[in-house]
Amino acid sequence: MTDQQVALQAVSDAQRILEEYLEPRPHNDQRFLDRLVEVLERPDVVVAVGRLQRANGGYQVSPRWSSGTRR
C-alpha cells in the first residue's frame, strides 16, 4: 500500500469507529477511545503519515505520535 492508501484506510477506520460512537445507544467510552488509538497509533500509519507530512511542507507531528507509541 502507498502512504496515501495507509493514511486513507486509517481515516476510514477511525470514521467508522466514530459513527458507532455517535449511535444513540449506551456504549463504553473508554473502549471507543482505545479503538481509535489502536487505529491511529499503528506503526504503519505513523510512518506513512510522517512521510506524507515531510513531503508536503513539513507539518510537524506531535512527539507523542511520531514514535508510534503512546507516552
C-alpha positions as CSV (number, residue, x, y, z in Angstrom):
1,M,0.0,0.0,0.0
2,T,1.1,3.5,-0.6
3,D,1.4,6.0,2.2
4,Q,-1.7,7.7,1.0
5,Q,-3.6,4.4,1.0
6,V,-2.4,3.6,4.5
7,A,-3.5,7.1,5.8
8,L,-6.8,6.9,4.0
9,Q,-7.6,3.5,5.4
10,A,-6.8,4.7,8.9
11,V,-9.1,7.7,8.5
12,S,-11.8,5.5,7.1
13,D,-11.4,3.1,10.1
14,A,-11.5,6.0,12.5
15,Q,-14.6,7.4,10.9
16,R,-16.4,4.0,11.3
17,I,-15.5,3.9,14.9
18,L,-16.8,7.5,15.4
19,E,-20.0,6.6,13.6
20,E,-20.6,3.7,16.0
21,Y,-19.8,6.0,18.9
22,L,-22.5,8.5,17.7
23,E,-25.2,5.9,17.6
24,P,-27.9,6.7,20.2
25,R,-27.2,3.8,22.5
26,P,-25.2,3.1,25.6
27,H,-21.6,2.3,25.0
28,N,-18.2,2.1,26.7
29,D,-16.4,5.4,26.1
30,Q,-13.0,4.1,27.0
31,R,-13.4,1.2,24.6
32,F,-14.1,3.6,21.7
33,L,-11.1,5.7,22.6
34,D,-8.9,2.6,22.8
35,R,-10.1,1.6,19.4
36,L,-9.3,5.0,17.9
37,V,-5.9,4.9,19.5
38,E,-5.3,1.4,18.1
39,V,-6.1,2.7,14.6
40,L,-4.2,6.0,14.7
41,E,-1.1,4.6,16.5
42,R,-0.5,1.7,14.2
43,P,3.2,1.8,13.3
44,D,2.4,1.7,9.6
45,V,0.1,4.7,9.9
46,V,2.5,6.7,12.0
47,V,5.3,6.1,9.5
48,A,3.1,6.8,6.4
49,V,1.7,10.0,7.9
50,G,5.1,11.2,8.9
51,R,6.4,10.7,5.4
52,L,3.4,12.4,3.9
53,Q,3.8,15.4,6.2
54,R,7.5,15.7,5.4
55,A,6.8,15.5,1.7
56,N,4.1,18.2,2.0
57,G,5.9,21.0,3.6
58,G,6.8,19.5,6.9
59,Y,3.7,19.8,9.0
60,Q,5.0,18.7,12.3
61,V,3.8,15.6,14.2
62,S,3.5,15.9,17.9
63,P,6.3,14.0,19.5
64,R,3.6,12.0,21.3
65,W,2.6,10.5,18.0
66,S,5.8,10.5,16.0
67,S,7.3,7.3,17.5
68,G,4.2,5.1,17.1
69,T,3.9,4.5,20.8
70,R,1.9,6.2,23.5
71,R,3.8,8.2,26.1
